[in-house]
Amino acid sequence: MASHVLRSESGVRQPDDAALDDPLFIRAIHRATQVLDVFRTADRPLSLAEIARGAGLDRSAAQRIVHTLRMTGHLRRAEDDRGYLPGIRLLDHGLDYLRLNPLVRRASPVLMELRRNLQERVDLSLFDDLRMVYAARNQSKRETFLATLTGYSVPTYCSSGGLAVLSRLSEARSRDIIARSDLRALTPRTPVDPEAIMAAVAEARERGHALCVEQVLMGELALGVAVLDAQGNPVAAIHVVGSLSDWTA
């Protein structure tokens, strides 16, 4: 999978003015998360100056935060000592999220059964406003390293799981998500016109699932179905992904 498609920067949300003015809001912790967020778009170790610039901090503040995060294991120096990388402690937090998420736990046997029956990739993605974040991935024989990793994300507006989720929301909320999205053409077949996307949402609502052909990656087709909570709200999606060399829509 192409890594530029799967970046998670669109999911980064900053606290609004009300949150910043909340007496319980700890700005120092917020600044630390800003430093960690800088690595969402990195493809190599980052220097202290790059971290400070990306986090919107002065060099002195960034240096203190980076030093603290190194001491706690959340950041580390690169092997060549030229820059910083995420530390191993962040894996602990990712594991904690997945193992304590009841949806991921309940979905696991369903995903494994689908994978056994279909012999194709089966993913669980979680709905996070403008993006769908992969939380579980069951691979087919053709996959690349990047496609095996959890935590990557795809845009809600053009992925099969995202369209399935949008089909379970009100039209007003679906339009709001589309309006706030960066409507980029990831492939020549990615819909970027809001009305075309809403038409795909309406089709998914009628079918009960969404089907995307080469909208995220060329040569790939994906079927997505929304996962609902007890109140009927979409919270996730299951994607089944195949190759156009093996399947037709």
C-alpha positions as CSV (number, residue, x, y, z in Angstrom):
1,M,0.0,0.0,0.0
2,A,1.1,3.5,-0.7
3,S,2.2,5.2,2.5
4,H,1.1,8.6,1.5
5,V,-2.5,7.4,1.3
6,L,-2.3,6.0,4.8
7,R,-0.9,8.9,6.8
8,S,-2.9,9.8,9.8
9,E,-2.4,13.6,10.0
10,S,-6.0,14.3,9.0
11,G,-7.1,12.8,12.3
12,V,-5.1,15.2,14.4
13,R,-7.5,17.5,16.3
14,Q,-6.5,20.5,18.3
15,P,-8.3,21.6,21.4
16,D,-10.6,24.6,20.9
17,D,-10.6,27.8,22.9
18,A,-13.0,26.4,25.5
19,A,-10.7,23.5,26.2
20,L,-7.6,25.7,26.4
21,D,-9.4,27.9,29.0
22,D,-10.6,24.9,31.1
23,P,-8.8,25.2,34.5
24,L,-8.3,21.4,34.4
25,F,-6.6,21.5,31.1
26,I,-2.8,21.0,31.5
27,R,-1.0,22.9,28.8
28,A,2.4,21.1,29.4
29,I,0.8,17.8,28.6
30,H,-0.8,19.3,25.5
31,R,2.6,20.5,24.4
32,A,4.1,17.1,24.8
33,T,1.4,15.6,22.7
34,Q,2.1,18.2,20.0
35,V,5.7,17.0,19.9
36,L,4.6,13.4,19.5
37,D,2.1,14.5,16.8
38,V,4.9,15.9,14.7
39,F,6.0,12.3,13.8
40,R,2.7,11.5,12.1
41,T,4.0,13.0,8.9
42,A,7.7,12.1,9.3
43,D,9.4,9.5,7.1
44,R,12.9,9.8,8.8
45,P,14.3,10.9,12.1
46,L,13.6,14.6,13.0
47,S,16.0,17.2,14.3
48,L,15.2,19.2,17.4
49,A,14.6,22.3,15.1
50,E,12.2,20.3,13.0
51,I,10.3,19.1,16.0
52,A,10.0,22.6,17.4
53,R,8.8,24.0,14.1
54,G,6.3,21.2,13.6
55,A,4.9,21.5,17.1
56,G,4.7,25.3,17.0
57,L,7.1,25.6,20.0
58,D,10.2,27.6,20.7
59,R,13.5,25.6,20.7
60,S,13.9,25.8,24.4
61,A,10.5,24.4,25.2
62,A,10.9,21.7,22.6
63,Q,14.3,20.7,24.0
64,R,12.9,20.2,27.5
65,I,9.9,18.2,26.3
66,V,12.0,16.0,24.0
67,H,14.5,15.4,26.8
68,T,11.6,14.4,29.1
69,L,10.1,12.1,26.5
70,R,13.5,10.5,26.0
71,M,13.8,9.8,29.7
72,T,10.4,8.1,29.8
73,G,11.1,6.0,26.6
74,H,8.5,7.8,24.4
75,L,11.2,9.2,22.2
76,R,14.7,7.9,21.3
77,R,17.8,9.1,19.4
78,A,18.2,7.6,15.9
79,E,20.9,5.0,15.5
80,D,23.3,7.5,13.7
81,D,22.5,10.1,16.5
82,R,21.1,12.4,13.9
83,G,17.6,13.2,15.1
84,Y,14.8,11.6,17.1
85,L,12.3,8.8,16.5
86,P,9.3,7.5,18.5
87,G,10.3,5.3,21.4
88,I,9.3,1.8,22.3
89,R,6.9,2.9,25.1
90,L,4.5,4.1,22.5
91,L,3.9,0.5,21.4
92,D,2.8,-0.2,25.0
93,H,0.1,2.4,24.7
94,G,-1.1,1.1,21.3
95,L,-1.3,-2.4,22.7
96,D,-3.3,-1.1,25.7
97,Y,-5.8,0.6,23.4
98,L,-6.3,-2.5,21.3
99,R,-6.5,-5.0,24.1
100,L,-8.9,-2.9,26.2
101,N,-11.2,-2.0,23.3
102,P,-14.2,-4.3,23.5
103,L,-15.1,-3.8,19.8
104,V,-11.7,-5.0,18.6
105,R,-11.9,-8.0,20.9
106,R,-15.4,-9.0,19.8
107,A,-14.6,-8.4,16.1
108,S,-11.5,-10.6,16.1
109,P,-13.2,-14.0,15.6
110,V,-15.4,-12.5,12.8
111,L,-12.4,-11.1,11.0
112,M,-10.5,-14.4,11.2
113,E,-13.5,-16.4,9.9
114,L,-13.9,-14.0,7.0
115,R,-10.2,-14.3,6.2
116,R,-10.4,-18.2,6.3
117,N,-13.4,-18.2,4.0
118,L,-12.3,-15.6,1.5
119,Q,-8.5,-15.9,1.4
120,E,-8.4,-12.1,1.0
121,R,-7.5,-9.2,3.2
122,V,-10.0,-8.3,5.9
123,D,-9.6,-5.2,8.0
124,L,-11.3,-3.5,10.9
125,S,-11.2,0.3,10.9
126,L,-12.4,2.7,13.6
127,F,-14.4,5.8,12.7
128,D,-12.5,8.9,13.7
129,D,-14.4,11.8,12.0
130,L,-12.4,12.5,8.7
131,R,-10.6,9.2,8.7
132,M,-10.9,5.5,9.3
133,V,-8.1,4.1,11.4
134,Y,-7.0,0.5,10.9
135,A,-7.2,-1.4,14.3
136,A,-7.0,-5.0,13.1
137,R,-5.6,-6.4,9.8
138,N,-5.8,-10.0,8.5
139,Q,-3.6,-10.2,5.4
140,S,-3.8,-12.0,2.1
141,K,-0.8,-13.5,0.4
142,R,-0.1,-10.4,-1.7
143,E,0.3,-7.8,1.0
144,T,3.2,-5.5,1.6
145,F,4.8,-4.5,4.9
146,L,2.9,-1.2,5.2
147,A,-0.4,-3.0,4.8
148,T,0.2,-5.2,7.8
149,L,0.5,-2.3,10.2
150,T,-2.3,-1.1,12.5
151,G,-2.7,2.7,13.1
152,Y,-2.6,3.7,9.4
153,S,-5.7,5.5,8.2
154,V,-7.7,6.2,5.0
155,P,-10.0,9.1,4.3
156,T,-13.6,8.6,5.3
157,Y,-14.9,10.2,2.1
158,C,-13.5,7.7,-0.4
159,S,-12.8,4.4,1.4
160,S,-15.3,1.6,1.4
161,G,-15.6,1.5,5.2
162,G,-15.9,5.3,5.3
163,L,-18.7,5.4,2.8
164,A,-20.5,2.6,4.7
165,V,-20.2,4.7,7.9
166,L,-21.4,7.9,6.2
167,S,-24.4,6.0,4.9
168,R,-25.4,5.3,8.5
169,L,-25.2,9.0,9.5
170,S,-27.7,11.8,8.9
171,E,-27.3,13.6,5.6
172,A,-26.3,16.8,7.4
173,R,-23.5,15.1,9.3
174,S,-22.3,13.3,6.2
175,R,-22.1,16.6,4.3
176,D,-20.3,18.2,7.2
177,I,-17.6,15.5,7.2
178,I,-17.2,15.8,3.4
179,A,-17.1,19.6,3.6
180,R,-14.2,19.4,6.2
181,S,-12.3,16.8,4.3
182,D,-9.2,17.4,2.1
183,L,-10.9,16.1,-1.1
184,R,-7.8,14.9,-2.9
185,A,-7.7,12.4,-5.8
186,L,-5.7,9.5,-4.4
187,T,-6.1,7.8,-7.8
188,P,-7.7,8.8,-11.1
189,R,-10.9,7.1,-9.9
190,T,-11.2,8.9,-6.5
191,P,-14.4,11.0,-6.3
192,V,-13.7,14.5,-5.2
193,D,-17.0,16.2,-6.1
194,P,-19.1,16.4,-2.9
195,E,-22.3,15.6,-4.8
196,A,-20.7,12.5,-6.3
197,I,-19.5,11.4,-2.9
198,M,-23.1,11.9,-1.5
199,A,-24.4,9.8,-4.4
200,A,-22.1,7.0,-3.4
201,V,-23.2,7.4,0.2
202,A,-26.9,7.1,-0.9
203,E,-26.0,4.0,-2.9
204,A,-24.3,2.4,0.1
205,R,-27.3,3.2,2.2
206,E,-29.6,1.4,-0.3
207,R,-27.3,-1.6,-0.6
208,G,-26.3,-1.9,3.0
209,H,-22.6,-1.9,2.1
210,A,-20.2,0.3,0.1
211,L,-18.2,-1.0,-2.9
212,C,-15.1,1.0,-4.0
213,V,-13.1,0.2,-7.2
214,E,-9.6,1.7,-7.3
215,Q,-10.6,4.8,-5.2
216,V,-7.8,4.4,-2.8
217,L,-5.3,2.2,-4.7
218,M,-5.2,1.2,-8.3
219,G,-5.9,-2.4,-9.0
220,E,-7.8,-2.8,-5.8
221,L,-11.5,-3.2,-5.0
222,A,-13.0,-3.1,-1.5
223,L,-16.3,-3.8,0.1
224,G,-17.1,-2.1,3.4
225,V,-19.8,-2.6,6.0
226,A,-20.5,-0.3,8.9
227,V,-20.3,-1.7,12.5
228,L,-22.9,-0.1,14.8
229,D,-23.0,0.5,18.5
230,A,-25.9,-0.4,20.8
231,Q,-27.6,2.9,19.9
232,G,-27.3,2.2,16.1
233,N,-24.5,4.7,15.6
234,P,-21.6,3.7,13.2
235,V,-18.3,3.3,15.1
236,A,-16.3,1.2,12.8
237,A,-16.3,-0.7,9.6
238,I,-15.1,-4.1,8.2
239,H,-13.4,-3.9,4.9
240,V,-12.9,-6.9,2.6
241,V,-10.2,-6.1,0.0
242,G,-9.3,-7.9,-3.2
243,S,-7.4,-7.5,-6.5
244,L,-9.1,-6.7,-9.8
245,S,-6.9,-9.5,-11.2
246,D,-9.0,-12.0,-9.2
247,W,-12.4,-10.2,-8.7
248,T,-14.9,-8.1,-10.5
249,A,-17.2,-5.6,-8.8
